[in-house]
């Protein structure tokens, strides 16, 4: 603790210089609470963003919050190689907080909910459209039947059928309600129930016809099953990944085994990348449903606010289908804020609207690459370019799909499209996955051995049975 500066004595924002890995503050139980401190500023800015005439106040305190986030991500680290995945988690947490702070601090819309004419004020329903309630009903479908991201709307708002719209636009009145309102906005990664999330695809809710206690009971069982199955699968995938010869001991290791010939070496690398991608999917599932269980049980949230996070990404038949619909959309707005919208604005000034559209796509994937790169900083390893290369190439792949459609008049799809996605999203991910494992993620601890069903229970029992049988 003696290494921690007296923050109260630092009145001016500053950008601290990055510390060498061995010079950073070792994370212990007494230091750990400081890692949580980027979270409260997110709630503060979310609260202020929903209040009128706060833009100057938000901009004035923005440098302090940004400086503190940079300090946390550059100054703290678990020093043991086994904790590399947890150092990465620290980077993910801080970068996410930083982007949300910037988003809430610079916004001028007030982040209205669906059905609000402005924050805290519900929109009145025109008598000429009395059959349509914007608070609970979806917007009328466009002539093309497509949402702004190009997917079939099927009469849904933010991915929900009218009966499954999770949030109501009730203006907060009590003292506690604005705080819960800020928490809701901070956690609304896909913007479900908020106007800024209208363009985001959300998979259909599994129980659209249930209501009340029956809905809550059924969803809690569903969420518990999803959480437990994802936990067991993540544990199994971690064990499988650690069978790679380079991951038997903690530390940075490549997914490419140099002793193998070219074809087996690349086959092993692609298989490892695929297993890592599966671990990412089930890891997101596990955390998502755990948070959903806590939110519904402890905070009384509507289960319909927790629809599925993925829409079967393994069934994607185009990169557009994969990234805009089937992959999780939790970071969509974050990447737009980080790169998509800024680059689109610059290109619109230089070359017009068409260039702006290109800027949104390119900027979003550049931001994704930057996010996956910066989040590795707390691991202490040398920052590589694998993530930037992989996610930038996804933008190229989307451009090729649009070119294919312009030349042939058809969208890529079917089995050929599925193979196309497999090549770009899975085989191509070897660049990014190798970068991650070169920072020690594959050989580090994901599920602590004491909590691992396989390592703490199944394997010891199997060894015991084997020993008994051999007697």
KOLMARTI-354903 format. One record per residue: residue in three letters; x, y, z of N, C-alpha, C in turn. Coordinates in steps of 0.05 Angstrom, whole numbers, plus 5000, padded with zeros to 4 digits. Layout:
ALAXYZXYZXYZ
...
***
This chain:
UNK501649765000500050005000501750255000
UNK504250235010505950475011506750574983
UNK506250404962506950504935504650664923
UNK502350664936500050804925500251094931
UNK500151274912500451564917498051674932
UNK498451894945496252024958494552164937
UNK492352034929490752134908489452404915
UNK488852434941487452684949489252924945
UNK491952874944493753104940494153174911
UNK493053014893493353064864490853204854
UNK490953454850488553604842488353644812
UNK490553624798490553664769490753394755
UNK489153364733489353114718492053084705
UNK493052844704495552794690495352514678
UNK496952474658497052214645499652084654
UNK499551884672501951764683503451604661
UNK506051604663507651454644507351154650
UNK507250994629507050704634509450594650
UNK508850424669510950304686511850044674
UNK514349974676515249704667513649494683
UNK513249254672511649054686512548994714
UNK515148974719516048894746515949134765
UNK515449374755515349604773512449684781
UNK510549534771507849604777507049504805
UNK504849594814503949524841502749244840
UNK503749074858502848794859500048794871
UNK498148664857495448644867495148444889
UNK494348544912493748384936490948434945
UNK490148304967487448344977486948634986
UNK489048764996488749045005488749244982
UNK489949164960490049344936487649304918
UNK486449064919484348994900482049194899
UNK481149314922478949514919479549744901
UNK482049814897482650034878482049964849
UNK482049704843481449614816478549664809
UNK476849684829474049724824473350024819
UNK475250204826474650494826473950614799
UNK474750494776473750604751470750584747
UNK469450414763466550374760464850604770
UNK465250714794463650934804463551174785
UNK465751264772465551484753463651424730
UNK463451164722461551094701458651154710
UNK458051074735455351134746454851434748
UNK456951584756456651874759456052004732
UNK457551924711457052044685454451954673
UNK453651704679451051614669448751764682
UNK449051824708447051984723446952264711
UNK449252384707449252664696448252674667
UNK448852464652447952464624444952464621
UNK443552364642440652364642439552614654
UNK441152814661440253064673440753294653
UNK438953484652439253714633441553904642
UNK442754024622444654244626447054144643
UNK448053904637450353804652452753764634
UNK452553834608454753774590457353904598
UNK457354164606459854294614460954174639
UNK459254094658460253964682461553694675
UNK460253544658461353284650464053314636
UNK464253514618466753554604468953654622
UNK468253804643470253914661471453704679
UNK469953494686471053284703471953044687
UNK471453044661472352824644475352764645
UNK477152974644479952914645480852764670
UNK479652834693480352694718479652394716
UNK477252334706476452054705478151904685
UNK478752024662480451894642483251834654
UNK484352044667487052004679487051784700
UNK484951764715484851544735484651274722
UNK483051244702482950984688485650914676
UNK487051104664489651044653491550964675
UNK491351094698493151024721492650744730
UNK490150664732489550394741490550174722
UNK490150224696490850014676493849994673
UNK495350214679498250204675499850164700
UNK498550154723500050144748499649904765
UNK497749724758497149494775497449244759
UNK498249024773498648774759498948544779
UNK497748314773498448064787501047974775
UNK503047914792505747874782506247584774
UNK504747394783505247114776504147054748
UNK505646894733504846824705502046694704
UNK501346534725498846394725496446594724
UNK496846844732494647034734494347204709
UNK495647124687495547284662492647324653
UNK490847114654488047174646486647374663
UNK487347394689486147584706487247864702
UNK489747884694490848144685489448234660
UNK488948054642487348124618484548224625
UNK483348084645480648164654480748454665
UNK482848514679483248794689483248984666
UNK484748924645484849104622482149134608
UNK480648914606478048914594476249104610
UNK476249074637474549234655475149534652
UNK477749604653478449884654477850014627
UNK478549884605478050004578475050034574
UNK473449844582470549874580469550114596
UNK470550144621469750374637470550634624
UNK472950644613474050884601472250974577
UNK471550784560469950854537467150944545
UNK465950804565463350884575463451164587
UNK465551224601465851494613465851704591
UNK467451654570467651844547464951864533
UNK463551644529460951644516458951804532
UNK458751754558456751904575457552194578
UNK460152254578461052534583460552714559
UNK460552594535460352764511457652754498
UNK455852594508453252554496451452814499
UNK449852864479448053094480445153014478
UNK444552754475441752664472440352624498
UNK441852574520440552514545439852224549
UNK440452054530439951764531437051704540
UNK435051784524432251724531431651434529
UNK429851344545428751074542426851064519
UNK426150824510424150804489421450894502
UNK420151084489417651194499418051454514
UNK420451554517420951814529421452024507
UNK420152254510420752474492423352604500
UNK424052584526426552674537426952514563
UNK429352504574429852344598427852424620
UNK426452224630424652264652421852354644
UNK421352404618418752504609417652314588
UNK415452174595414351984576412952124553
UNK413152004529411952114505408952054505
UNK407352264500404452224498403852084471
UNK401751924472400951774448398851944432
UNK399451984407397652144390394951984387
UNK392752134389390152004387389751874360
UNK391051974340390751864313392251604310
UNK394051544330395551294330395151154356
UNK392651154366392151044393392650754395
UNK392650614372393050324373396050254376
UNK397750454374400650414375401850554399
UNK402950404417404250504441407250474438
UNK408650694435411550674430413050554454
UNK411850574478413150474502413350174501
UNK411150044491411049754493410949624465
UNK410349774444410149654418412549724401
UNK413049554381415349604363414749824344
UNK416849954333416350154312415350024287
UNK413750164270412850044245415249954228
UNK415149724216417349634199417749804175
UNK420249824167420849974143419749834118
UNK419749984096418749864071420349624063
UNK422849624069424549394062424249164081
UNK422949214104422749004124425348954139
UNK427249144136429849104148430249314170
UNK431749234190432549424211434949574200
UNK435849794213438149944203440649784200
UNK440949554214443349394210443049184188
UNK440749194174440349024151439048764156
UNK438048724180436748464186433748494187
UNK432348264182429448264182428448344209
UNK426548534210425548624236423548434247
UNK421848314231419748134240418048264262
UNK417648524260415848654279416948664307
UNK419548704310420748704337422048974343
UNK422149044368423549284377426049194391
UNK428349274381430849194394431048894398
UNK429948744379430048454380427848324395
UNK425948474406423848354422421148364408
UNK419548164412416748184404415248374422
UNK413048494414411648684431411048584459
UNK410348334461409648224488412048184505
UNK414448214493416948164509418548414513
UNK417448644507418948894511419548924541
UNK422048944550422648904578422349154595
UNK422749394584422949624601420849824594
UNK419749964615417750174611419050444616
UNK417950644603419050914606417551064628
UNK417950974653416751104676418851294688
UNK418251564688420151754699420851694728
UNK423351694735424151634763423251864781
UNK422151804804421152004823422651994849
UNK422951754861424151744887427151794886
UNK428351834909431251904910432851674900
UNK432051424906433651194897433351134867
UNK431151214856430651144828432751264808
UNK433651514811435651614793438251454794
UNK438951354817441351194819440950924805
UNK438650804809438050554795437850604765
UNK436850834758436650914729439450934717
UNK441351054732444151074722445450804720
UNK444850624740445950354739444750204715
UNK442150244709440950114686442250204660
UNK442650464658443950564633446750464631
UNK448250454653451050364652451250074643
UNK449249914651449349634645447949554619
UNK446749754606445149704581447049684558
UNK448549464557450649444536449349444508
UNK447149314505445749294479443549504476
UNK443149664497441149884496438349774496
UNK437849544508435149434509433449614526
UNK431249714513429349894527430150184524
UNK432350244511433350514508433350594478
UNK432950844473432850934445435450884430
UNK437750904444440250864429440750574422
UNK438950384432439350104425437450004404
UNK435850184391433850104372435149954348
UNK437550034340438749924316440349664322
UNK440449584347442049354354440349104353
UNK441348904339439948644338440248504364
UNK437948394374437848234398436447974392
UNK437647744399436247484393433547474407
UNK431647324395428947304407429047194435
UNK427247294452427047204479425846924479
UNK426846734495425946464493423146414504
UNK422046594520419346544532417646794527
UNK416946854502415547104496412647114506
UNK411446884511408646874518408146854548
UNK410246834564409846804593409847074606
UNK408547094629408347344644408547284674
UNK409147494689409047484718410747274731
UNK409747144752411246954768412146714751
UNK410346634733411146404716413546464698
UNK413546714687415846794671418446804688
UNK418246914711420646934729421646664736
UNK419846484744420646214753421846064729
UNK420646074706421645934683424346044674
UNK424546304674427146424665429346364684
UNK428846374710430946314730431946034726
UNK430245844721431145564716432845554690
UNK431945694670433345714644436145834648
UNK436246064663438746204667440646034684
UNK439645894704441345724721442545494704
UNK440945384687441945164670444045274651
UNK443545504638445445624620448045694634
UNK447845794658450245864674451945614680
UNK450545414691452045164699453245024675
UNK451645004653452744864630455045014618
UNK454945274618457145434607459645404625
UNK459145394652461345364671462745094666
UNK461244884664462444614660463844604633
UNK462744724613463944724586466544894586
UNK466445124599468945284601471145124615
UNK470444984636472444824650473644614632
UNK471844474617472844274598474544394576
UNK473744624566475344744544478044834555
UNK478144934579480745014590482644774593
UNK481544544602483144304604484044224576
UNK482344234556483144154529485344344518
UNK484944604521486944794511489644744524
UNK489644674549492144634563493544364556
UNK492244204539493643974528495544044507
UNK495444284496497444384477500144364490
UNK502144254477504744224489506044484499
UNK505344714487506544964495505145084520
UNK502844964528501345084551501444914576
UNK503444734578503644564601504544714626
UNK506144934621507145094643506345384639
UNK505845534660504945814657507045984643
UNK506146184629507846364615507046414586
UNK508246604573507546654545508246424527
UNK506446344510506946114492505346154466
UNK506446064444505146084418503445844413
UNK501345884397499645664389500945504367
UNK503145604355504545464334506845294347
UNK506745044342508844864353511044834332
UNK513244954338515444974318516544704309
UNK516344504326517544234319515844084299
UNK513444164294511744024275512144124246
UNK511643954226511744044198509544254193
UNK509644374170507844604164504844534167
UNK503944324154501144254155500144184183
UNK501444004197500543944225500744194243
UNK502844354239503144584256500744774253
UNK499944824228497745004224495044874232
UNK494844614228492344484237492044504267
UNK494144464282494044494311493444774319
UNK494644974305494145254311491245334307
UNK490145244284487345314278485445174298
UNK486044924306484444784325484544924352
UNK486945014360487145164385485645424384
UNK485845554361484345804358481345764360
UNK480345544348477545474350476645414379
UNK478245254393477645194421477645444438
UNK479545624432479645874447477146044442
UNK476346054416473846194410471446084424
UNK471245814425469045684439469145754469
UNK471545774480471845854508470946134513
UNK471446314493470546594495467446594495
UNK466246444478463346434476462046344502
UNK462946114512461746004536462446174561
UNK464846304560465546484582463746714584
UNK463046834561461147054560458446954570
UNK457646724561455046604569454946574600
UNK457046474611457146414640456846674656
UNK458446874649458347134664455747274659
UNK454747264635452147394628449847284645
UNK449647024646447346904660447746924690
UNK450246924700450646974728449747254736
UNK450447454720449547724726446447744723
UNK445347604703442447604700441047484724
UNK442047264735440947144758440947334782
UNK443147474786443447664808441547904804
UNK441347994779439648234773436648164777
UNK435847934769433047864772432347784800
UNK434147644814433547554841433847774861
UNK435947934859436548134879435448414873
UNK435448484847434648754839431748764828
UNK430548524825427848514815427448594786
UNK429548564770429348634742427548444727
UNK426348544706424648384688426448184673
UNK425747924674427447734659427647794630
UNK425647934619425747994590427948194583
UNK429148314604431448484599434048324595
UNK433848054597436147874594435647664572
UNK435347754547435047564525437647424519
UNK437747224502440247084496442447284486
UNK444847214492447047384485448147324457
UNK447847074448448746994421446246884406
UNK446546874380444546754362445846544344
UNK446846334357448146114342450246204322
UNK452446324330454446424311455546214293
UNK455445964301456445744284454745694259
UNK452345824258450645794235450846024215
UNK452646214220452846444203453746364175
UNK452546484155453246424127454346674113
UNK455046874127456447114116457747254140
UNK459747414134461047574156459147774167
UNK457447894149455448084159453447944178
UNK452647704171450847554189452247484215
UNK454847424213456347344237456747574256
UNK457747804246458548024264456248204271
UNK454248234254452048424260449648294273
UNK449648024273447247894284447947664303
UNK449447474294449747234310451847254332
UNK453947414328455847464350454547654370
UNK455547644394454347824414454748114406
UNK452848284413452948564406453548734431
UNK454748624451455248764476457049004472
UNK458948994454460949204451460449374426
UNK458149344414457549484389457749784392
UNK456349894412456550184415459350274424
UNK460650114440463350184449465250214425
UNK465050034406466850054383466050284364
UNK463450344363462550574348463650834360
UNK463550854386464551084400467651104397
UNK468950874399471950884397472950944369
UNK471550844349472650874322470650924300
UNK468350784300466550804278465451074273
UNK464351214293463251474289465451694284
UNK467651694299469751894293470851874265
UNK471451634256472551604229470451674208
UNK467951604213465851674194465551974192
UNK465752114214465552404214467852534198
UNK470252434202472552544188472252494158
UNK471552244150471352184122468952324109
UNK466852374124464552524112465352804105
UNK467152924121468053194115469953194091
UNK471452984087473452964066472252864040
UNK470452674041469552544016466552484014
UNK464952564033462052534031460952294045
UNK458352244040456852044055457751754049
UNK458451694024459351424018461851354034
UNK463751544035466151504050465551474080
UNK463451614089462751604117461751324124
UNK460251194106459350924111461750734113
UNK463650764095466050604097467550654123
UNK467550904132468850974157467650844181
UNK464950814181463650684203464550394205
UNK464650254183465449964183468349944190
UNK470050094176472950074181473650164210
UNK472550384218473150494244472250314266
UNK469950174263468949994283470849764287
UNK471749644265473549414268476349504277
UNK477249734270479749844280479549884311
UNK477249984319476850014348476749754363
UNK475549554350475449284362478349174365
UNK479949214344482749124346484249274368
UNK483749534370485149694390484249604418
UNK481649554422480649464448481949194456
UNK481949004438483148744444486148764448
UNK487448964437490249004441490849144468
UNK489449364473489949514497489249354522
UNK487249184521486449034544488548834553
UNK490548774536492748594543494948744558
UNK494849004560497049154572497749064600
UNK495749014618496448944646497948674648
UNK497848504627499348254628502348294629
UNK503248534620506048594620507648494596
UNK506348354578507748254554507948474533
UNK509648414514510048604492507548614475
UNK506548864470504148904454504648834425
UNK503148644415503448564387501248664369
UNK501348594344499348694325497348484315
UNK497248254328495548034319492548114320
UNK491748234342488948304345488148524325
UNK489948724321489348934302489148824274
UNK490848644267490848524240488248364236
UNK487548194255485248024252482648184249
UNK482148374267479648524266479648724243
UNK481848824235481948994211481248834186
UNK482148584185481548414162478648344160
UNK477148354183474348304181472848524165
UNK473848764168472748984152473248944122
UNK475648834116476248774088474348554078
UNK473848354094472048134087469248234082
UNK468248414098465648534094465548694068
UNK467748834062467848984037467748794013
UNK469148564015469048363993466248253989
UNK464748214012462048124009460248323994
UNK460648574001459148783987459848793957
UNK462448763951463348763923462148523909
UNK462048293922460848053910457948103903
UNK456548233921453748283916453348483893
UNK455148683892454948883870455548763843
UNK457348563842458048443816456048233808
UNK455148063827453447833820450447893825
UNK449848093840447048153847445947963868
UNK447647803881446847603901448447643926
UNK447247573949448747573974450147303977
UNK452447313989453847063995452346914017
UNK452146654015450546504034450846204029
UNK449146044043449245754040451745634050
UNK452445404040454745264049457345414043
UNK457345534019459745694011460145924030
UNK457946054038458146274057459046174084
UNK458145934092458945824118462045774118
UNK463045664096465945614094467445884094
UNK466246084080467446354079467746464107
UNK465746434124465846534151467946374167
UNK468046114162469945934176472846024171
UNK473346094146476046184138476746454151
UNK474946644149475546914159475446934189
UNK473346814201472846854230474346654248
UNK474746414237476046204254478946164246
UNK479446084221482246044212483746314214
UNK482546534206483846794208484446884236
UNK482946774256483346854284485946764296
UNK487446594281489946504292491846734298
UNK491646954283493347184288492747304316
UNK490147344321489347464347489747264370
UNK488947014366489146814388492046774395
UNK493846764375496646734381497746964397
UNK496747204391497447444406496547424435
UNK494147324439493047294466494747084482
UNK495346864470496846654484499746734488
UNK500846904471503547004475503647194499
UNK501247264510501147414535500347234558
UNK500446974554500146784576497346704582
UNK495346764565492546704571492046404571
UNK493246264551492645974549493845814571
UNK496145884581497445734603496745834630
UNK495246054632494446164658491946034669
UNK491146134693488746024706486246174697
UNK484346034686481746144679479746064701
UNK479345804704477745704726479645604747
UNK479645724771481445634793481145334797
UNK483445184800483344894802481544804825
UNK481344954846479644864869476644874862
UNK475945044841473145064833472644904807
UNK474644774797474344624772473144354777
UNK470744304765469544034768471243804758
UNK472643854736474343644725476843594742
UNK478243814749480743784763480443734793
UNK478243834804477943794833476243554840
UNK474643454822472843234828473142994809
UNK472743044783472542824764475242674762
UNK477442824757480042694753480942554779
UNK480742664803481542514827479842264831
UNK477242284826475542044828476441834808
UNK477041914783477841724763480441584771
UNK482341744782484841624791484341434814
UNK482541504832481941324855480741064845
UNK478841084826477640844815479740674801
UNK481440804786483540654772485340504791
UNK486040644813487840514833486440274846
UNK483840314852482340094864482239844845
UNK481739904819481539684800484239544795
UNK486439694799489039574794490039404817
UNK488639424840489439264863488738964860
***
